[in-house]
């Protein structure tokens, strides 16, 4: 009896079984299913960062376990994805390849190349929506254009056909009689070895679909009630911390969207729904502007004279700027692979405004160190911070990190956790130790320039320099009250 022709599910940023359109469609064909993940070796300037590689290793291990519990196996191969997938289809005789669409340019290019290869061989590539809530190609302005601001985009998205109800987890996944050869996960070398700097990430996160579901349940059952105001307080655990699980597709945005809309309407849930739409906006902009990671959306900022400041950049990366809230955020990032969203805005503004270092330099550092490094969100948020064309955020809006710390970390819990050398500073001076009298510093055991750095830039002078550069670039006039 001839073996049934298999179908292929190509996993990418959808490392889950629940609400996986590509997987469900493959099973519906009633054929043996080959579950495949392809590691791309080269992606230009945006090759996978170290923190992402750590997460991917553990997420793939979790997915393999989940697949085995349903009767299937995860096959691993690496190289050019179109060539690998098309070659596997020919090798096993698969007539169909299912995959969930991703907005990144390299995945879209791979999809186009694969579809052409399969069609030439009499096979089919079947794309599904799995990463986004809405089809980015269908959300247009009334004039048929592309939205450039979040609020009108979000309004249009809410009026569009929402995501379908979440698809169930399959009870079983029929495997092929002859499993094709696979790489071993350990041979990919995704985890850091010498040294192993991942302990802080492992203590903060558990990659994989089961952990993503558990974190989602915990958040939606309780924490979300305080999300409206709590999400701005980095010293408290009042955010979802679902961003890496969403990026890797261990939980779908659609399942969260429906869970929110099953709740009685309240401001906190609406705020979290807006955050899902902000993520959607990032994917939408990347879909329509593939150069988003590399080029400003506003052409006039192509010629802004950014500074080359290796010493300032290194101090920022190490959390040694002398600005406590900035240093706390950068140390949290290095230790855990994640940073609180409010603090992300502050540290980004400090780099691109007070230091005038190019936003792409900051984006590349985040790309390497964030476990939730997402090309669309990372690029959009850095352009937002830089005021180079995203949404209504102008260049002349400059966060004052001292007042941001005083407002959102009033009791100093966040700074004291990640900058312990300032732990004994009184609240009044914690976010501006350079303003404290020598006796106050001595009583706190702080010596500026020795136990803790003096500020690497005067905040007022840095702000004035940024405004002068902006005026020179766009020939505009910055309002006197532009600080935040």
C-alpha positions as CSV (number, residue, x, y, z in Angstrom):
1,X,0.0,0.0,0.0
2,X,1.5,3.3,-1.1
3,X,2.3,5.9,1.6
4,X,0.0,8.9,1.8
5,X,1.5,12.1,0.4
6,X,2.4,14.4,3.3
7,X,1.8,18.1,3.7
8,X,4.3,20.5,5.3
9,X,3.7,23.1,8.0
10,X,6.5,25.6,8.0
11,X,6.8,27.1,11.5
12,X,8.3,30.6,11.8
13,X,7.0,33.2,14.3
14,X,4.1,30.9,15.3
15,X,5.7,28.4,17.7
16,X,2.4,27.1,19.1
17,X,-0.3,24.5,18.6
18,X,-3.3,26.6,19.8
19,X,-4.8,29.0,17.2
20,X,-2.4,28.1,14.5
21,X,-4.1,28.6,11.2
22,X,-1.3,26.9,9.1
23,X,-1.2,23.9,11.3
24,X,-5.0,23.5,11.4
25,X,-5.2,23.8,7.6
26,X,-2.6,21.1,7.2
27,X,-4.3,18.7,9.5
28,X,-7.6,19.4,7.7
29,X,-6.1,17.9,4.6
30,X,-6.1,14.5,6.3
31,X,-2.6,13.7,5.3
32,X,0.6,13.0,7.3
33,X,2.0,16.3,8.5
34,X,5.7,17.3,8.5
35,X,6.4,20.1,11.0
36,X,9.4,22.1,9.9
37,X,11.5,25.0,11.2
38,X,14.2,26.5,9.1
39,X,17.0,28.6,10.7
40,X,18.1,31.4,8.4
41,X,21.8,31.9,8.7
42,X,22.1,35.4,7.2
43,X,19.7,38.3,7.5
44,X,22.0,41.2,6.7
45,X,22.3,43.9,9.4
46,X,19.4,42.3,11.2
47,X,20.7,38.8,11.8
48,X,19.2,37.3,14.9
49,X,20.6,38.7,18.1
50,X,22.0,36.8,21.0
51,X,19.0,37.1,23.3
52,X,16.7,36.0,20.5
53,X,18.9,33.0,19.8
54,X,18.6,32.0,23.4
55,X,14.9,32.3,23.4
56,X,14.5,30.5,20.1
57,X,16.5,27.5,21.4
58,X,14.1,27.0,24.3
59,X,11.0,27.8,22.4
60,X,11.8,25.2,19.7
61,X,12.6,22.6,22.4
62,X,9.2,23.4,23.9
63,X,7.4,23.1,20.5
64,X,9.1,19.8,19.8
65,X,7.8,18.4,23.1
66,X,4.3,19.7,22.4
67,X,4.4,18.1,18.9
68,X,5.6,14.8,20.2
69,X,2.7,14.7,22.7
70,X,0.4,14.9,19.6
71,X,2.3,12.2,17.7
72,X,4.4,14.4,15.4
73,X,8.1,15.4,15.4
74,X,9.7,18.8,14.7
75,X,12.1,18.7,11.8
76,X,15.0,21.3,11.9
77,X,17.0,22.4,8.9
78,X,19.0,25.6,8.2
79,X,19.9,27.5,5.1
80,X,18.0,29.5,2.4
81,X,14.4,28.9,3.4
82,X,12.9,28.8,-0.1
83,X,15.5,26.3,-1.2
84,X,15.2,24.2,1.9
85,X,11.4,24.1,2.0
86,X,11.0,23.5,-1.8
87,X,13.7,20.8,-1.6
88,X,11.9,19.1,1.3
89,X,8.7,19.1,-0.6
90,X,10.4,17.4,-3.5
91,X,12.2,15.0,-1.2
92,X,9.0,13.7,0.5
93,X,6.5,14.3,-2.4
94,X,4.5,17.0,-0.5
95,X,2.0,18.7,-2.7
96,X,1.2,21.6,-0.2
97,X,3.2,23.8,2.1
98,X,1.3,25.8,4.7
99,X,2.8,28.8,6.6
100,X,1.6,31.8,8.6
101,X,2.5,35.1,7.0
102,X,5.1,37.3,8.7
103,X,5.5,41.0,8.0
104,X,9.3,41.1,7.9
105,X,10.8,41.8,4.4
106,X,13.1,38.7,4.5
107,X,10.1,36.4,5.2
108,X,8.0,38.0,2.5
109,X,10.9,37.6,0.0
110,X,11.2,33.9,1.0
111,X,7.5,33.4,0.6
112,X,7.6,34.8,-3.0
113,X,10.6,32.7,-3.9
114,X,9.1,29.6,-2.4
115,X,5.7,30.1,-4.1
116,X,7.5,30.4,-7.5
117,X,9.6,27.2,-6.9
118,X,6.6,25.2,-5.8
119,X,4.4,26.4,-8.6
120,X,7.1,25.4,-11.1
121,X,7.0,21.9,-9.6
122,X,3.3,21.6,-9.6
123,X,3.0,22.2,-5.9
124,X,1.2,24.8,-3.8
125,X,2.2,27.4,-1.1
126,X,-0.7,28.3,1.1
127,X,-0.3,31.4,3.3
128,X,-2.4,32.1,6.3
129,X,-2.8,35.1,8.7
130,X,-1.3,34.1,12.0
131,X,1.0,36.9,13.3
132,X,-1.3,39.9,12.9
133,X,-4.9,40.6,14.0
134,X,-5.9,42.1,10.6
135,X,-4.7,41.8,7.0
136,X,-2.3,44.8,6.7
137,X,-2.9,45.0,3.0
138,X,-6.6,45.7,3.5
139,X,-6.5,48.5,6.1
140,X,-6.4,51.7,4.0
141,X,-7.5,55.3,4.3
142,X,-10.6,56.5,2.6
143,X,-8.4,57.7,-0.3
144,X,-6.8,54.2,-0.5
145,X,-3.6,55.3,1.1
146,X,-1.5,54.0,4.1
147,X,-2.0,55.3,7.6
148,X,0.9,57.1,9.2
149,X,-0.6,57.8,12.5
150,X,-1.8,55.4,15.2
151,X,-5.2,56.7,16.2
152,X,-6.8,56.8,12.7
153,X,-5.2,53.4,12.0
154,X,-6.6,51.9,15.2
155,X,-10.0,53.3,14.5
156,X,-10.0,51.8,11.0
157,X,-8.7,48.5,12.4
158,X,-11.6,48.3,15.0
159,X,-14.1,48.8,12.1
160,X,-12.5,46.1,10.0
161,X,-13.4,42.4,10.3
162,X,-11.7,41.3,13.4
163,X,-9.6,38.1,13.9
164,X,-11.6,34.9,13.7
165,X,-12.2,33.0,17.0
166,X,-9.1,31.1,18.1
167,X,-8.7,27.7,16.5
168,X,-8.5,24.7,18.9
169,X,-5.4,22.8,19.7
170,X,-5.3,19.6,17.6
171,X,-5.9,16.4,19.4
172,X,-3.5,14.5,17.2
173,X,-1.1,15.3,14.4
174,X,-0.6,12.4,12.0
175,X,3.2,11.9,11.3
176,X,4.7,10.6,8.0
177,X,5.7,6.9,7.9
178,X,9.2,8.0,7.0
179,X,10.4,11.1,8.9
180,X,12.9,13.1,6.8
181,X,16.4,13.7,8.3
182,X,16.7,16.6,10.7
183,X,19.4,18.7,12.3
184,X,19.7,18.5,16.1
185,X,18.9,21.6,18.1
186,X,22.1,21.5,20.1
187,X,24.1,21.5,16.9
188,X,22.8,25.0,16.0
189,X,24.6,26.5,19.0
190,X,21.9,29.0,19.8
191,X,22.7,29.2,23.5
192,X,25.6,31.3,24.9
193,X,28.5,29.1,26.1
194,X,31.6,31.0,27.1
195,X,30.5,32.8,29.1
196,X,26.8,31.8,29.6
197,X,25.2,35.2,30.2
198,X,21.6,33.9,30.1
199,X,21.0,33.2,33.8
200,X,19.1,36.5,34.3
201,X,16.9,35.8,31.3
202,X,16.2,32.2,32.5
203,X,15.2,33.6,35.9
204,X,12.8,36.1,34.4
205,X,11.2,34.1,31.5
206,X,10.3,30.6,30.5
207,X,10.1,30.4,26.7
208,X,7.4,28.2,25.1
209,X,3.7,27.9,24.6
210,X,2.8,26.4,28.0
211,X,4.5,29.3,29.8
212,X,2.9,31.8,27.4
213,X,-0.5,30.5,28.1
214,X,0.1,30.5,31.9
215,X,1.4,34.1,31.8
216,X,-1.6,35.2,29.7
217,X,-4.0,33.6,32.1
218,X,-2.4,35.2,35.1
219,X,-2.4,38.6,33.5
220,X,-6.0,38.5,32.2
221,X,-7.4,37.1,35.5
222,X,-5.9,39.8,37.7
223,X,-3.1,42.1,36.7
224,X,-5.0,43.6,33.8
225,X,-7.3,45.3,36.2
226,X,-4.5,47.7,37.1
227,X,-2.9,47.9,33.7
228,X,-4.3,51.3,32.8
229,X,-2.1,53.1,35.3
230,X,0.2,50.4,36.5
231,X,1.9,49.8,33.1
232,X,3.8,53.1,33.6
233,X,5.3,52.1,36.9
234,X,8.5,50.2,36.3
235,X,9.0,49.4,40.0
236,X,5.8,47.3,40.1
237,X,5.0,44.0,38.3
238,X,1.9,45.4,36.5
239,X,2.6,44.8,32.8
240,X,1.8,41.6,30.9
241,X,5.4,40.8,29.9
242,X,3.8,38.9,27.0
243,X,5.9,40.7,24.3
244,X,8.4,37.9,23.7
245,X,5.7,35.2,23.7
246,X,3.8,37.3,21.1
247,X,6.9,37.9,19.0
248,X,7.7,34.2,18.8
249,X,4.0,33.3,18.3
250,X,3.8,31.1,21.4
251,X,0.5,32.9,22.0
252,X,-1.5,34.5,19.3
253,X,-2.6,38.1,19.4
254,X,-6.0,36.9,18.2
255,X,-6.5,34.7,21.3
256,X,-5.7,37.7,23.6
257,X,-8.0,40.0,21.6
258,X,-10.9,37.6,22.0
259,X,-10.2,37.0,25.7
260,X,-10.2,40.8,26.3
261,X,-13.5,41.2,24.4
262,X,-15.1,38.5,26.4
263,X,-14.5,40.5,29.6
264,X,-16.9,43.3,30.8
265,X,-15.6,46.5,29.2
266,X,-13.3,48.5,31.4
267,X,-10.6,51.1,30.8
268,X,-7.7,48.8,31.8
269,X,-8.7,46.1,29.2
270,X,-9.2,48.8,26.6
271,X,-5.7,50.1,27.3
272,X,-4.2,46.6,26.8
273,X,-6.3,46.2,23.6
274,X,-4.7,49.5,22.4
275,X,-1.3,48.0,23.1
276,X,-2.1,45.0,20.9
277,X,-3.1,47.5,18.2
278,X,0.2,49.4,18.6
279,X,1.9,46.1,17.9
280,X,-0.4,45.7,14.9
281,X,0.6,49.2,13.7
282,X,4.2,48.3,13.8
283,X,3.6,45.2,11.6
284,X,1.4,47.3,9.3
285,X,4.1,50.0,8.9
286,X,6.8,47.4,8.2
287,X,4.5,45.7,5.7
288,X,4.0,48.9,3.7
289,X,7.5,50.4,4.4
290,X,10.1,47.6,4.2
291,X,12.9,50.1,4.7
292,X,11.5,51.0,8.1
293,X,14.5,49.4,10.0
294,X,17.0,51.4,8.0
295,X,15.5,54.7,6.7
296,X,13.5,57.4,8.4
297,X,10.0,57.8,7.2
298,X,10.4,61.5,6.9
299,X,13.1,62.1,4.3
300,X,14.3,65.4,5.8
301,X,15.8,63.4,8.7
302,X,18.2,61.5,6.3
303,X,20.6,64.4,6.7
304,X,20.3,65.1,10.4
305,X,23.9,65.4,11.7
306,X,23.9,62.6,14.2
307,X,27.0,62.5,16.5
308,X,29.6,59.8,16.6
309,X,30.1,59.3,20.3
310,X,31.6,55.9,21.1
311,X,32.2,56.8,24.8
312,X,28.7,58.0,25.3
313,X,27.2,55.0,23.5
314,X,29.3,52.6,25.7
315,X,28.2,54.3,28.9
316,X,24.6,54.0,27.7
317,X,24.9,50.4,26.9
318,X,26.5,49.6,30.2
319,X,24.1,51.6,32.3
320,X,26.9,54.0,33.4
321,X,25.5,57.4,32.2
322,X,25.1,58.9,35.6
323,X,21.3,59.3,35.0
324,X,19.7,56.8,37.4
325,X,16.5,55.9,35.5
326,X,18.5,55.4,32.3
327,X,21.1,53.3,33.9
328,X,18.5,51.2,35.7
329,X,16.8,50.5,32.4
330,X,19.9,49.5,30.5
331,X,21.0,47.2,33.4
332,X,17.6,45.6,33.5
333,X,17.9,45.0,29.7
334,X,21.4,43.4,30.1
335,X,20.4,41.3,33.0
336,X,17.0,40.0,31.9
337,X,16.7,40.6,28.2
338,X,13.7,42.8,28.7
339,X,13.0,46.4,29.7
340,X,9.9,48.1,31.1
341,X,8.1,50.0,28.3
342,X,8.0,53.4,30.0
343,X,11.8,53.1,30.6
344,X,12.4,52.1,27.0
345,X,11.0,55.4,25.9
346,X,13.2,57.3,28.4
347,X,16.5,55.5,27.5
348,X,15.8,55.8,23.8
349,X,15.0,59.5,24.0
350,X,18.2,60.0,26.0
351,X,20.3,58.3,23.4
352,X,18.9,60.0,20.3
353,X,18.2,63.4,21.8
354,X,20.6,64.2,24.7
355,X,23.5,62.3,23.1
356,X,22.4,62.7,19.5
357,X,23.4,59.2,18.6
358,X,21.6,57.8,15.5
359,X,18.4,55.9,16.3
360,X,19.5,52.9,14.3
361,X,22.5,52.4,16.6
362,X,20.1,52.1,19.5
363,X,17.8,49.9,17.5
364,X,20.7,47.5,16.8
365,X,21.6,47.3,20.5
366,X,18.1,46.5,21.4
367,X,17.9,44.0,18.6
368,X,20.8,42.1,20.0
369,X,19.8,42.2,23.7
370,X,16.0,42.0,23.8
371,X,14.2,38.6,24.0
372,X,11.2,40.3,22.4
373,X,13.3,41.8,19.5
374,X,10.7,42.3,16.8
375,X,11.8,44.0,13.6
376,X,8.6,46.0,13.1
377,X,8.1,47.0,16.8
378,X,11.8,47.7,17.4
379,X,12.2,49.9,14.3
380,X,8.9,51.7,14.7
381,X,9.5,52.5,18.4
382,X,13.0,53.8,17.8
383,X,11.8,56.0,15.0
384,X,9.0,57.1,17.3
385,X,11.5,58.0,19.9
386,X,13.7,59.8,17.4
387,X,10.7,61.7,15.9
388,X,11.7,60.8,12.4
389,X,8.2,60.3,11.0
390,X,6.3,57.8,13.1
391,X,2.9,58.9,14.4
392,X,2.7,62.4,15.8
393,X,5.8,62.2,17.9
394,X,8.0,65.2,16.9
395,X,11.7,65.4,17.2
396,X,11.5,68.4,19.5
397,X,9.6,66.3,22.2
398,X,12.4,65.4,24.5
399,X,11.9,63.3,27.7
400,X,13.6,64.7,30.8
401,X,14.9,61.4,32.4
402,X,15.1,63.0,35.8
403,X,11.5,64.1,35.9
404,X,10.4,60.8,34.3
405,X,12.1,58.9,37.1
406,X,10.6,61.2,39.8
407,X,7.1,60.8,38.3
408,X,7.0,57.1,37.5
409,X,9.5,55.7,40.0
410,X,8.6,58.0,42.9
411,X,9.6,55.6,45.7
412,X,12.7,54.6,43.8
413,X,12.0,50.8,43.9
414,X,13.1,50.4,40.2
415,X,16.3,52.4,40.4
416,X,17.3,50.9,43.8
417,X,16.8,47.4,42.4
418,X,19.0,47.8,39.3
419,X,21.4,50.5,40.5
420,X,22.1,49.3,44.0
421,X,25.0,51.7,44.6
422,X,22.3,54.4,45.0
423,X,20.1,52.3,47.3
424,X,20.8,54.5,50.3
425,X,20.1,57.8,48.5
426,X,17.0,59.7,49.9
427,X,14.1,59.8,47.5
428,X,14.5,63.5,47.0
429,X,17.8,63.1,45.3
430,X,17.7,59.5,44.0
431,X,16.9,60.5,40.4
432,X,19.3,63.4,40.5
433,X,22.2,62.5,42.8
434,X,24.3,65.3,41.3
435,X,22.0,67.8,43.0
436,X,22.6,66.4,46.4
437,X,24.9,68.1,48.9
438,X,28.2,66.4,49.6
439,X,27.0,65.4,53.1
440,X,23.9,63.7,51.7
441,X,26.1,61.8,49.2
442,X,28.5,60.8,51.9
443,X,25.8,59.5,54.2
444,X,24.4,57.4,51.3
445,X,27.9,56.1,50.5
446,X,27.9,57.7,47.1
447,X,31.0,59.3,45.5
448,X,30.1,60.7,42.1
449,X,32.7,59.8,39.6
450,X,33.9,56.9,41.8
451,X,31.1,54.7,43.2
452,X,28.6,56.1,40.6
453,X,29.3,58.1,37.5
454,X,28.6,61.8,37.2
455,X,26.2,62.6,34.4
456,X,27.9,62.2,31.0
457,X,25.8,65.1,29.6
458,X,24.2,68.1,31.2
459,X,20.4,67.5,30.6
460,X,19.6,71.1,29.8
461,X,22.6,71.5,27.4
462,X,21.9,68.2,25.7
463,X,18.3,69.2,25.1
464,X,19.3,72.6,23.7
465,X,21.9,70.9,21.4
466,X,19.2,68.5,20.1
467,X,16.8,71.4,19.4
468,X,19.4,73.4,17.6
469,X,20.2,70.4,15.4
470,X,16.5,69.9,14.7
471,X,16.0,73.5,13.8
472,X,19.1,73.4,11.5
473,X,17.7,70.2,9.8
474,X,14.1,71.1,9.2
475,X,14.2,74.9,9.4
476,X,11.5,75.0,12.0
477,X,11.0,76.5,15.4
478,X,10.7,74.3,18.4
479,X,8.2,75.4,21.1
480,X,9.8,76.4,24.4
481,X,7.6,73.9,26.3
482,X,8.6,70.9,24.3
483,X,10.1,68.9,27.1
484,X,8.3,66.0,28.7
